[in-house]
Amino acid sequence: MQKSNQKVFLIFNTACIGDILINNALCQNIKHFYPDSKIVFIVNPLYRDVALYQKDVDDVVCFDRKKDNTLKGWIKFLYNFPYKNPYASFVIYANDRNLIFSKLLGAKHVVSHAKGLLSLLHTKEQYKMNEYEHIKDKSSALIEPLTGKSIKDLPIVYEPGIVDTPIVKTIAELVLKNDVIGLCPFSNFILKDMPVELSVEIIERLSKSGRKVILLGAGSVARNYAANIKKHGCIDFIDLVDATDFRELAVILKNIKALISVDTGTMHFANAVGCPVVDVFYYYPSKINVVKSWAPDSNLYNAVTISDNQTADNILANLDLLLSKRRVKVG
């Protein structure tokens, strides 16, 4: 329930997992500058738990961009929205629909990454583009026009709470007896993915060294990738593709020894729960420097980024180096 005179901040981000998680630094900055505020995240229903269990998020409202992106759906969403006339609305990625929602909901301040004509939907506090390079900082800086102060450089934090499900118990028992390494070598964009042959080599070498490997991910791309690994004769791993929900994934990542991952949502989940990460970036056509924009900051997380020499030797050497360090406590 909203308190009397409590400032309500909306964060509109109807994108995917990593995009939502990376905005947690914005949530924490809001609470830093406005301790008594209420932070409401607007996301797709599929990603409700990705937003809800972030540090400093107070409530989540869902908008189904596939089912309700019609005039009727818009009217229904706006009519039922429980936080009318919020103090501020931050619209991530300059989404025109979400900017319009912010205006129609009566937000006193509307700030986004929008440029050109879309920037006319802003209120007078214009966001200064390109002062920050990392996506986390670009989003956090949306609050700067309201405060007039520089943002705090904070790690993203996900707090899944107690999850006592069969899959979590199974992995917990495995962790008690083994060094468990997570592997997420695929994403939603094939040019970011690790070659299957490289994944096979990593799994086989980790297994020979006495460590257990769990394959993490979800969806058709993940299922096909797992099948291809097995077609190469590699079966010495635990296939958890499509086996976990978001909170279960977070708890598993929190408890395992480390994660090897490409640039995807699972990597950000690992950062957010304090799991050591070797993140492997591959170059692909883009207008941005992907590593500088998305790679985890080693000053904030126990993480190392590999953006060239993506060989099993280099990846595993960096894994051993990472595990020789103490975990970084997040939150």
KEKE-3310 file (N, C-alpha, C; in steps of 0.2 Angstrom, whole numbers, plus 5000, padded with zeros to 4 digits):
npx = (5004:5002:5010:5004:5008:5020:5033:5032:5040:5041:5048:5049:5052:5051:5059:5071:5078:5092:5092:5083:5088:5100:5095:5094:5103:5099:5087:5092:5099:5089:5083:5093:5094:5081:5075:5062:5054:5043:5046:5042:5041:5039:5035:5036:5025:5031:5043:5042:5046:5060:5061:5054:5061:5073:5084:5078:5066:5049:5036:5028:5021:5013:5014:5008:5016:5013:5000:4992:4995:4987:4974:4963:4969:4979:4970:4964:4976:4980:4969:4968:4980:4988:4995:4993:4997:5011:5027:5039:5043:5054:5059:5065:5076:5069:5056:5042:5028:5029:5033:5022:5012:5018:5015:5001:4998:5000:5013:5024:5037:5045:5057:5069:5079:5076:5078:5077:5060:5054:5059:5051:5041:5046:5047:5053:5065:5078:5087:5104:5113:5125:5135:5139:5146:5143:5129:5122:5125:5121:5107:5105:5109:5098:5091:5098:5095:5084:5090:5101:5114:5128:5127:5128:5140:5135:5133:5123:5109:5101:5089:5083:5077:5071:5071:5064:5064:5063:5073:5082:5086:5092:5103:5109:5113:5123:5132:5138:5146:5154:5164:5155:5153:5145:5138:5134:5133:5126:5114:5102:5105:5114:5127:5133:5136:5145:5155:5150:5159:5169:5162:5161:5174:5177:5168:5173:5186:5184:5177:5186:5195:5189:5178:5160:5149:5136:5123:5115:5100:5087:5073:5071:5083:5092:5089:5092:5105:5110:5107:5115:5128:5127:5126:5139:5145:5147:5142:5144:5139:5127:5111:5102:5094:5079:5074:5073:5065:5066:5069:5074:5085:5093:5096:5103:5114:5120:5125:5134:5151:5156:5153:5153:5150:5142:5138:5124:5107:5108:5122:5121:5112:5121:5131:5123:5120:5132:5140:5155:5161:5166:5165:5162:5165:5159:5163:5152:5142:5138:5132:5137:5151:5151:5157:5162:5150:5142:5149:5153:5159:5174:5178:5166:5161:5165:5172:5178:5182:5183:5187:5194:5205:5197:5199:5199:5210:5213:5201:5199:5210:5208:5197:5202:5210:5201:5194:5203:5202:5193:5176:5165:5155:5139:5127)
npy = (4994:5011:5024:5040:5054:5048:5047:5040:5030:5025:5011:5008:4994:4983:4974:4960:4947:4951:4964:4969:4965:4973:4985:4986:4994:5006:5006:5005:5017:5026:5023:5027:5041:5044:5039:5035:5032:5023:5010:5005:4992:4990:4976:4963:4949:4937:4939:4944:4939:4941:4955:4957:4952:4959:4969:4983:4984:4988:4984:4976:4978:4971:4971:4964:4963:4956:4951:4962:4973:4982:4994:4992:4984:4993:5003:4995:4992:5005:5009:5000:5002:5003:5015:5030:5046:5046:5051:5051:5044:5032:5028:5014:5012:5021:5017:5020:5017:5015:5027:5035:5029:5033:5047:5047:5042:5052:5055:5066:5068:5063:5053:5047:5037:5043:5051:5064:5066:5058:5063:5074:5069:5069:5077:5093:5090:5085:5071:5068:5062:5049:5052:5042:5025:5011:5001:4999:5010:5020:5018:5020:5033:5040:5046:5057:5070:5073:5074:5081:5077:5066:5048:5034:5021:5006:4988:4976:4968:4953:4945:4931:4925:4911:4896:4881:4869:4853:4853:4863:4857:4845:4850:4857:4846:4840:4850:4850:4839:4841:4851:4862:4868:4880:4881:4891:4893:4898:4910:4922:4926:4921:4924:4928:4916:4902:4891:4875:4864:4870:4871:4857:4853:4861:4855:4842:4843:4849:4839:4829:4834:4832:4840:4844:4848:4859:4862:4877:4886:4890:4887:4885:4887:4884:4871:4864:4867:4860:4847:4846:4846:4833:4825:4826:4816:4820:4818:4820:4829:4838:4841:4855:4862:4871:4867:4875:4889:4907:4911:4899:4897:4907:4904:4892:4897:4905:4896:4887:4884:4892:4901:4899:4908:4915:4931:4934:4933:4924:4926:4939:4936:4928:4937:4945:4938:4935:4925:4919:4923:4918:4927:4926:4935:4937:4945:4955:4962:4978:4994:4998:4997:4982:4975:4985:4990:4981:4971:4964:4974:4971:4977:4978:4965:4947:4944:4940:4945:4939:4943:4940:4928:4916:4902:4885:4883:4896:4901:4891:4893:4906:4904:4896:4906:4915:4907:4907:4918:4928:4927:4941:4951:4954:4968)
npz = (5000:4996:5005:5012:5003:4998:4987:4972:4960:4944:4934:4918:4909:4897:4891:4890:4901:4905:4903:4911:4924:4924:4927:4941:4948:4946:4953:4966:4967:4967:4979:4987:4985:4988:5001:5006:4996:4984:4973:4958:4946:4929:4919:4907:4909:4909:4915:4928:4941:4939:4941:4953:4964:4965:4974:4983:4975:4976:4971:4957:4941:4928:4910:4896:4882:4870:4870:4875:4867:4861:4857:4865:4875:4880:4886:4896:4903:4908:4915:4925:4932:4947:4952:4950:4944:4947:4955:4947:4931:4923:4908:4900:4886:4878:4874:4864:4867:4881:4885:4881:4890:4902:4902:4901:4913:4921:4926:4935:4932:4918:4911:4899:4888:4876:4860:4848:4841:4850:4862:4865:4873:4885:4902:4908:4913:4905:4900:4899:4886:4883:4892:4900:4898:4900:4900:4912:4920:4911:4912:4926:4927:4923:4934:4938:4932:4941:4953:4953:4956:4955:4951:4961:4960:4959:4963:4954:4962:4967:4976:4980:4991:5001:4993:4992:4983:4974:4963:4968:4980:4975:4968:4979:4987:4978:4977:4990:4990:4979:4968:4959:4943:4933:4917:4903:4888:4877:4869:4865:4853:4840:4836:4847:4854:4861:4852:4849:4849:4857:4870:4872:4874:4885:4895:4895:4900:4912:4919:4919:4928:4940:4943:4943:4930:4926:4915:4910:4906:4895:4884:4866:4859:4868:4871:4859:4858:4869:4864:4853:4860:4866:4854:4850:4858:4871:4887:4900:4910:4919:4914:4915:4907:4904:4916:4928:4937:4938:4951:4956:4948:4952:4965:4964:4956:4966:4975:4968:4963:4952:4937:4919:4906:4891:4885:4892:4900:4911:4915:4921:4931:4939:4942:4950:4962:4967:4962:4956:4940:4924:4910:4893:4879:4862:4847:4837:4824:4828:4834:4846:4858:4864:4874:4883:4886:4892:4899:4915:4929:4936:4948:4955:4955:4957:4944:4927:4911:4895:4879:4868:4862:4865:4870:4876:4885:4889:4895:4905:4913:4917:4925:4935:4941:4945:4955:4964:4971:4984:4985:4980:4990:4987:4988)
capx = (5000:5006:5009:5002:5014:5026:5035:5032:5045:5040:5053:5047:5057:5048:5064:5072:5081:5098:5090:5079:5092:5105:5092:5094:5107:5094:5082:5096:5101:5082:5082:5098:5092:5074:5074:5055:5051:5041:5049:5037:5044:5034:5039:5032:5023:5036:5049:5039:5051:5066:5060:5051:5066:5078:5085:5074:5060:5043:5031:5029:5015:5015:5011:5009:5017:5011:4993:4989:4998:4981:4970:4959:4974:4981:4965:4964:4982:4980:4963:4969:4986:4987:4999:4992:5001:5018:5032:5043:5044:5060:5057:5072:5077:5065:5050:5037:5022:5030:5033:5015:5009:5020:5012:4994:4997:5001:5019:5026:5043:5046:5064:5071:5085:5074:5081:5072:5053:5051:5061:5046:5037:5050:5046:5058:5072:5081:5092:5110:5115:5132:5140:5141:5147:5140:5122:5120:5126:5116:5100:5105:5109:5091:5089:5103:5091:5080:5094:5107:5119:5130:5124:5132:5142:5133:5132:5116:5108:5095:5088:5078:5074:5072:5068:5065:5061:5067:5079:5087:5089:5097:5110:5113:5117:5128:5137:5141:5151:5158:5165:5151:5154:5139:5140:5129:5137:5121:5110:5096:5109:5119:5134:5136:5136:5151:5155:5148:5165:5173:5159:5162:5181:5177:5165:5177:5192:5182:5175:5193:5198:5185:5172:5154:5147:5128:5121:5110:5097:5080:5071:5072:5090:5096:5088:5095:5112:5111:5106:5121:5133:5127:5128:5147:5147:5148:5137:5147:5136:5120:5107:5096:5090:5072:5073:5072:5062:5071:5072:5078:5091:5097:5098:5108:5120:5122:5128:5139:5158:5157:5149:5156:5144:5143:5134:5116:5104:5111:5128:5119:5110:5126:5134:5118:5120:5139:5143:5161:5159:5170:5161:5166:5161:5161:5162:5147:5140:5134:5134:5140:5156:5148:5161:5162:5143:5138:5153:5153:5165:5178:5178:5160:5159:5170:5171:5183:5179:5187:5184:5198:5208:5192:5201:5198:5215:5212:5195:5200:5215:5205:5192:5206:5212:5195:5192:5208:5200:5187:5169:5163:5149:5135:5121)
capy = (5000:5017:5029:5047:5059:5044:5047:5034:5030:5019:5010:5004:4990:4977:4970:4953:4946:4955:4971:4970:4965:4978:4991:4986:4999:5012:5005:5006:5024:5029:5022:5031:5048:5045:5033:5033:5031:5017:5009:5000:4990:4987:4972:4958:4944:4931:4942:4947:4937:4944:4962:4957:4950:4963:4974:4989:4985:4987:4981:4974:4978:4967:4973:4959:4966:4952:4950:4968:4979:4985:5000:4989:4982:5000:5006:4991:4993:5012:5010:4996:5003:5006:5020:5035:5052:5045:5057:5050:5038:5031:5023:5012:5011:5025:5014:5025:5015:5016:5035:5037:5027:5038:5054:5047:5040:5058:5056:5072:5069:5058:5054:5041:5038:5045:5057:5066:5068:5055:5067:5079:5066:5071:5083:5098:5087:5082:5067:5070:5056:5047:5053:5035:5020:5005:5001:5000:5017:5024:5018:5023:5041:5043:5049:5063:5076:5075:5075:5086:5073:5060:5042:5029:5015:5000:4982:4974:4963:4949:4942:4926:4922:4904:4892:4874:4865:4847:4854:4866:4852:4841:4854:4858:4840:4839:4855:4848:4834:4842:4858:4862:4873:4881:4883:4894:4894:4901:4916:4923:4929:4915:4927:4928:4909:4898:4885:4869:4860:4873:4869:4850:4853:4863:4850:4836:4845:4850:4833:4825:4837:4830:4844:4843:4853:4859:4866:4881:4889:4889:4889:4881:4888:4880:4863:4862:4867:4854:4841:4846:4844:4826:4822:4825:4811:4822:4817:4820:4835:4838:4845:4859:4867:4871:4864:4880:4895:4912:4911:4893:4898:4912:4900:4888:4901:4907:4890:4883:4887:4897:4900:4901:4910:4920:4937:4933:4935:4920:4929:4944:4933:4926:4943:4948:4934:4935:4919:4921:4922:4920:4929:4925:4939:4937:4951:4954:4969:4982:5001:5000:4992:4977:4973:4991:4992:4975:4966:4966:4977:4967:4981:4977:4958:4943:4942:4941:4945:4936:4945:4937:4921:4912:4895:4882:4884:4903:4901:4887:4896:4912:4901:4894:4912:4918:4904:4908:4924:4927:4930:4948:4951:4960:4970)
capz = (5000:4996:5010:5010:5001:4997:4980:4968:4954:4939:4929:4912:4905:4894:4887:4893:4908:4907:4902:4918:4930:4924:4930:4948:4950:4946:4959:4972:4967:4969:4986:4990:4985:4990:5005:5008:4990:4982:4967:4954:4940:4924:4915:4904:4914:4910:4919:4934:4946:4938:4943:4960:4969:4965:4979:4983:4971:4980:4968:4950:4937:4921:4904:4891:4875:4865:4871:4876:4864:4856:4860:4871:4880:4883:4890:4902:4908:4911:4920:4931:4935:4954:4954:4946:4946:4951:4955:4941:4927:4919:4902:4897:4879:4874:4871:4863:4871:4888:4886:4881:4896:4908:4901:4902:4920:4925:4929:4936:4928:4913:4909:4896:4883:4870:4856:4842:4842:4856:4868:4866:4878:4892:4905:4906:4915:4900:4901:4895:4883:4881:4897:4903:4893:4902:4901:4919:4922:4907:4915:4933:4927:4922:4940:4939:4931:4946:4960:4951:4959:4952:4953:4965:4956:4964:4959:4954:4968:4966:4982:4978:4997:5002:4988:4994:4978:4972:4959:4972:4985:4972:4967:4985:4989:4974:4979:4996:4989:4973:4965:4953:4938:4929:4910:4899:4882:4872:4871:4860:4847:4838:4835:4854:4857:4861:4847:4852:4850:4863:4876:4873:4877:4892:4899:4896:4904:4919:4921:4920:4934:4945:4944:4940:4926:4925:4909:4912:4901:4894:4877:4860:4857:4873:4870:4853:4859:4873:4860:4849:4864:4866:4848:4850:4862:4877:4891:4907:4913:4921:4909:4918:4902:4905:4923:4933:4936:4939:4958:4957:4944:4956:4971:4961:4955:4972:4979:4965:4963:4947:4931:4913:4902:4886:4887:4892:4906:4916:4917:4925:4937:4943:4945:4955:4968:4970:4959:4952:4933:4918:4904:4887:4874:4855:4843:4832:4821:4833:4835:4852:4860:4868:4880:4887:4888:4895:4903:4922:4931:4941:4954:4958:4955:4956:4937:4923:4905:4890:4873:4863:4864:4868:4870:4882:4889:4892:4899:4911:4917:4921:4930:4941:4944:4948:4961:4969:4974:4988:4982:4981:4993:4984:4993)
cpx = (5004:5005:5007:5009:5020:5027:5035:5036:5043:5046:5050:5052:5054:5052:5065:5076:5087:5096:5087:5084:5097:5102:5092:5098:5103:5090:5086:5098:5094:5082:5087:5096:5085:5072:5067:5051:5048:5043:5044:5040:5039:5037:5034:5030:5028:5042:5047:5044:5058:5066:5059:5056:5073:5079:5082:5068:5054:5037:5032:5022:5017:5011:5013:5010:5014:5003:4989:4991:4993:4978:4966:4964:4977:4976:4964:4970:4981:4974:4964:4976:4985:4990:4998:4995:5007:5022:5036:5042:5050:5058:5064:5071:5072:5059:5044:5030:5023:5030:5026:5011:5011:5016:5004:4993:4998:5008:5022:5033:5044:5053:5066:5077:5083:5077:5075:5065:5051:5053:5056:5041:5040:5046:5053:5065:5075:5087:5098:5113:5122:5137:5143:5141:5143:5133:5119:5120:5122:5109:5100:5105:5103:5089:5093:5099:5087:5084:5099:5113:5122:5128:5130:5134:5141:5132:5125:5115:5101:5095:5082:5074:5075:5068:5069:5062:5065:5073:5084:5090:5094:5103:5113:5116:5123:5134:5141:5147:5156:5159:5161:5152:5148:5142:5134:5132:5132:5117:5105:5099:5115:5126:5137:5138:5143:5150:5154:5155:5169:5169:5160:5169:5181:5174:5169:5183:5190:5180:5181:5196:5194:5179:5166:5152:5139:5127:5115:5107:5090:5078:5073:5080:5094:5095:5091:5103:5114:5111:5113:5127:5133:5128:5136:5149:5149:5142:5138:5145:5129:5116:5101:5093:5082:5070:5072:5068:5068:5074:5076:5085:5096:5100:5104:5115:5124:5126:5134:5146:5159:5153:5154:5151:5146:5138:5127:5114:5107:5117:5126:5116:5115:5130:5129:5118:5127:5142:5149:5159:5165:5166:5165:5162:5164:5159:5156:5145:5136:5136:5137:5146:5153:5151:5161:5155:5140:5143:5153:5159:5168:5179:5172:5158:5166:5170:5177:5180:5184:5184:5189:5202:5203:5193:5199:5203:5215:5206:5196:5205:5212:5200:5196:5208:5207:5193:5197:5207:5194:5181:5168:5156:5145:5129:5124)
cpy = (5006:5022:5036:5051:5055:5045:5041:5034:5024:5018:5005:5000:4983:4973:4963:4953:4951:4962:4973:4970:4971:4985:4992:4992:5006:5012:5007:5014:5028:5029:5026:5038:5049:5039:5031:5032:5024:5016:5003:4998:4987:4983:4967:4952:4939:4933:4945:4945:4940:4951:4962:4956:4954:4968:4980:4990:4983:4983:4980:4974:4975:4970:4967:4962:4962:4952:4957:4974:4981:4991:4998:4987:4988:5003:5002:4992:5000:5012:5006:4997:5006:5012:5026:5041:5051:5051:5057:5044:5037:5026:5021:5010:5015:5022:5019:5023:5017:5023:5037:5035:5031:5044:5053:5045:5046:5059:5063:5073:5062:5058:5047:5043:5041:5051:5059:5068:5064:5059:5072:5076:5067:5077:5087:5095:5083:5077:5068:5063:5055:5050:5047:5030:5014:5006:5002:5007:5022:5024:5021:5031:5044:5047:5056:5069:5078:5077:5080:5083:5067:5053:5038:5023:5009:4994:4980:4968:4960:4945:4937:4924:4914:4900:4885:4869:4859:4849:4858:4862:4847:4844:4855:4852:4839:4844:4853:4843:4835:4849:4858:4869:4874:4883:4885:4897:4897:4907:4916:4926:4924:4918:4928:4922:4906:4893:4879:4865:4863:4871:4861:4849:4855:4858:4844:4837:4846:4844:4829:4828:4836:4835:4842:4849:4853:4864:4870:4885:4887:4891:4884:4881:4883:4873:4861:4862:4861:4847:4840:4844:4836:4822:4822:4820:4813:4822:4818:4827:4834:4843:4849:4863:4866:4868:4868:4886:4900:4912:4904:4894:4902:4908:4896:4891:4903:4902:4887:4887:4893:4896:4903:4902:4915:4926:4936:4934:4931:4923:4935:4942:4931:4932:4946:4944:4932:4928:4922:4919:4923:4921:4929:4929:4937:4943:4950:4961:4972:4990:5003:4995:4988:4976:4979:4992:4987:4971:4969:4969:4973:4971:4980:4969:4954:4940:4944:4940:4943:4939:4944:4931:4917:4905:4892:4883:4891:4903:4897:4890:4902:4909:4899:4900:4915:4914:4904:4914:4923:4930:4937:4948:4956:4961:4973)
cpz = (5000:5002:5008:5009:4999:4989:4977:4961:4950:4935:4924:4909:4903:4890:4890:4899:4909:4907:4909:4924:4930:4927:4937:4951:4950:4952:4965:4973:4969:4976:4990:4991:4988:4995:5006:5002:4989:4975:4964:4947:4935:4919:4911:4909:4915:4914:4925:4940:4945:4941:4951:4965:4969:4971:4978:4978:4976:4977:4960:4947:4930:4916:4899:4884:4869:4864:4871:4873:4858:4860:4866:4877:4884:4888:4896:4906:4911:4916:4926:4935:4942:4956:4950:4948:4950:4950:4949:4937:4923:4914:4899:4890:4875:4870:4870:4867:4878:4890:4886:4888:4902:4908:4903:4909:4924:4928:4929:4932:4924:4910:4905:4892:4877:4867:4851:4845:4848:4862:4869:4872:4885:4895:4904:4908:4910:4902:4896:4892:4883:4886:4901:4897:4894:4903:4908:4921:4918:4910:4922:4933:4925:4928:4941:4937:4937:4953:4959:4954:4955:4955:4957:4961:4960:4960:4959:4959:4967:4973:4982:4985:4997:4997:4990:4989:4977:4969:4963:4977:4981:4970:4973:4988:4984:4976:4986:4995:4983:4972:4959:4949:4934:4922:4906:4893:4876:4874:4866:4854:4845:4838:4842:4857:4856:4856:4851:4854:4856:4870:4877:4877:4884:4897:4901:4901:4911:4923:4923:4926:4940:4947:4940:4936:4925:4920:4911:4906:4900:4887:4872:4858:4862:4873:4864:4854:4864:4869:4856:4853:4864:4860:4847:4855:4869:4881:4898:4910:4915:4917:4913:4914:4903:4912:4929:4932:4938:4946:4959:4954:4949:4962:4969:4960:4961:4976:4975:4965:4959:4941:4925:4909:4896:4889:4886:4899:4912:4919:4922:4931:4942:4946:4951:4962:4970:4968:4955:4944:4928:4912:4898:4881:4867:4852:4838:4830:4826:4832:4841:4854:4865:4874:4885:4890:4892:4900:4910:4924:4937:4947:4958:4959:4954:4949:4933:4916:4899:4883:4867:4866:4868:4867:4876:4887:4893:4897:4906:4916:4921:4926:4936:4945:4948:4955:4966:4973:4979:4984:4984:4984:4990:4989:4999)
residu = (MET:GLN:LYS:SER:ASN:GLN:LYS:VAL:PHE:LEU:ILE:PHE:ASN:THR:ALA:CYS:ILE:GLY:ASP:ILE:LEU:ILE:ASN:ASN:ALA:LEU:CYS:GLN:ASN:ILE:LYS:HIS:PHE:TYR:PRO:ASP:SER:LYS:ILE:VAL:PHE:ILE:VAL:ASN:PRO:LEU:TYR:ARG:ASP:VAL:ALA:LEU:TYR:GLN:LYS:ASP:VAL:ASP:ASP:VAL:VAL:CYS:PHE:ASP:ARG:LYS:LYS:ASP:ASN:THR:LEU:LYS:GLY:TRP:ILE:LYS:PHE:LEU:TYR:ASN:PHE:PRO:TYR:LYS:ASN:PRO:TYR:ALA:SER:PHE:VAL:ILE:TYR:ALA:ASN:ASP:ARG:ASN:LEU:ILE:PHE:SER:LYS:LEU:LEU:GLY:ALA:LYS:HIS:VAL:VAL:SER:HIS:ALA:LYS:GLY:LEU:LEU:SER:LEU:LEU:HIS:THR:LYS:GLU:GLN:TYR:LYS:MET:ASN:GLU:TYR:GLU:HIS:ILE:LYS:ASP:LYS:SER:SER:ALA:LEU:ILE:GLU:PRO:LEU:THR:GLY:LYS:SER:ILE:LYS:ASP:LEU:PRO:ILE:VAL:TYR:GLU:PRO:GLY:ILE:VAL:ASP:THR:PRO:ILE:VAL:LYS:THR:ILE:ALA:GLU:LEU:VAL:LEU:LYS:ASN:ASP:VAL:ILE:GLY:LEU:CYS:PRO:PHE:SER:ASN:PHE:ILE:LEU:LYS:ASP:MET:PRO:VAL:GLU:LEU:SER:VAL:GLU:ILE:ILE:GLU:ARG:LEU:SER:LYS:SER:GLY:ARG:LYS:VAL:ILE:LEU:LEU:GLY:ALA:GLY:SER:VAL:ALA:ARG:ASN:TYR:ALA:ALA:ASN:ILE:LYS:LYS:HIS:GLY:CYS:ILE:ASP:PHE:ILE:ASP:LEU:VAL:ASP:ALA:THR:ASP:PHE:ARG:GLU:LEU:ALA:VAL:ILE:LEU:LYS:ASN:ILE:LYS:ALA:LEU:ILE:SER:VAL:ASP:THR:GLY:THR:MET:HIS:PHE:ALA:ASN:ALA:VAL:GLY:CYS:PRO:VAL:VAL:ASP:VAL:PHE:TYR:TYR:TYR:PRO:SER:LYS:ILE:ASN:VAL:VAL:LYS:SER:TRP:ALA:PRO:ASP:SER:ASN:LEU:TYR:ASN:ALA:VAL:THR:ILE:SER:ASP:ASN:GLN:THR:ALA:ASP:ASN:ILE:LEU:ALA:ASN:LEU:ASP:LEU:LEU:LEU:SER:LYS:ARG:ARG:VAL:LYS:VAL:GLY)
# end
